[in-house]
Amino acid sequence: MEYTIRKAGLEDLNETAGLFNLYRIFYRQESDMEKGKAFLKERFLNGESDIFLAIADGKAVGFVQLYKLFHYTKLQKQWLLSDLFVHPDYRSKGLSIALIDRSKQWCEETGACGLLLETEKTNEIGNTLYPRCGFEYDGTHNYYHWWK
């Protein structure tokens, strides 16, 4: 299968929002195209994230979204690989690996020290994929959340 990976822009909002909605549904969230679209539009307009799309058969079939962070011990920028999704019809074709590889390349291009990600313990696909792509499991930290 032929595909390309390219950086998304505001002109890709509708396609990106469709994939983002499916991604949220995967994580047991209610479908809400309009809110997801507004969320992504704000990220694009404010330069708050970078999104790369996997294009196959003339359409976006996967995406990765990266947010800028800073690493306190390395004293450098790093990227949070926040969202990674490939449409179910296009899985097992190497697109997730290609999107991760493009994210690693983005680190090189932007002078970042690396990528950080978190996934659910129940995400069997991700928990198998990430180590295969060179990510190391960090079993020494606990991650906590505070929501208002």
FENRA-V960513 format. One line per field, one symbol per residue. ss: DSSP state (@ for helix, = for strand, . for the rest). psi: psi as a letter, one per 40 degrees, with the letter a starting at -180 (. if undefined). burial: 1 if it has 16 or more other C-alpha atoms within 10 Angstrom, else 0. A space follows every 10 residues. Layout:
ss->???
psi->???
burial->???
This chain:
ss->...====..@ @@@@@@@@@@ @@@@@@.... ..@@@@@@@@ @@@@@@...= ======..== ========== =....===== ======.@@@ ....@@@@@@ @@@@@@@@@@ ....==.... ...@@@@@@@ @@........ ........
psi->hiiihihiid eedddddddd ddddddffii hgdddddddd dddddefeih hhihhifeih eiihhhihih hddefiiihh gdhhhhhdee ifeedddddd ddddddddde fieaiiiiii degdddeddd ddeeihhgee ihhiihh.
burial->0010100100 0011111111 1111000000 0010011001 1011000011 1111110001 1111111000 0000001111 1011110000 0000110111 0111011000 0111110000 0000011001 0000000000 00000000
